[in-house]
């Protein structure tokens, strides 16, 4: 099994996020994140792992297992995991938009889905 640091670094890279962006989104300092990714901190709090799992679209149980906090991990459907990653990325980037702009994006997605059904 991969170390927690490698798991976190790969998850951040998959989401195309910098340490600074993760810091801004979670309130976890980039210095602390760097120590986590370099395995200098082996067992962060469950709260830290929860914030990172949510942002990265990862399963919290997998991060808790990589940190050695729990011994087993529930396996979920890979499609659900991909949907969660996408939803978290969308939420992260939408934070800087006004509610009206966010609603425009939702309406655009609805429009695309409707057009796809008619294809």
HELIX and SHEET records of a PDB file:
HELIX    1   1 UNK A    4  UNK A   14  1                                  11    
HELIX    2   2 UNK A   19  UNK A   26  1                                   8    
HELIX    3   3 UNK A   30  UNK A   37  1                                   8    
HELIX    4   4 UNK A   46  UNK A   56  1                                  11    
HELIX    5   5 UNK A   60  UNK A   66  1                                   7    
HELIX    6   6 UNK A   78  UNK A   94  1                                  17    
HELIX    7   7 UNK A   99  UNK A  118  1                                  20    
END                                                                             
